[in-house]
Amino acid sequence: MLTEASTFSCGPLPDHGGSMSPTPADVLTIGGQRVVTFEVLAATAISGCKHQVQGAATPCTKLAPPSAGSSTTLRVGGKPVALASFAAQTLPNGATLAVTAHDDLASAS
């Protein structure tokens, strides 16, 4: 599961370098860390991307609809928790979002 300790970044460094800071849910913690819901993560903006195409700034700003990583069993406020398998491309560049789950918890589905 993804928590507030997880990291999210767009594209490879040093070309991109953008990150996301989704707001975690206050009502569920795992190992002392608040979880992030799938819906909140999917809607979180990307900031700090330095990507350029032919010298023009073309930063990643948001995610395309995610292709994986929504829990089928664990929910917060009726919304599925985001899993370590969360996968999405960035827009407008199509870079793969890099997700690092910082926990030692077993996988959930």
Secondary structure, 3 states (H helix, E strand, C coil): CCECCCEEEECCCCCCCCECCCCCCCCCEECCEEECEHHHHHHCCCECCCCEECCEECCCCEECCCCEEEEEEEEECCEEEEEEEEECEEECCCCEEEEECCCCCCCCC
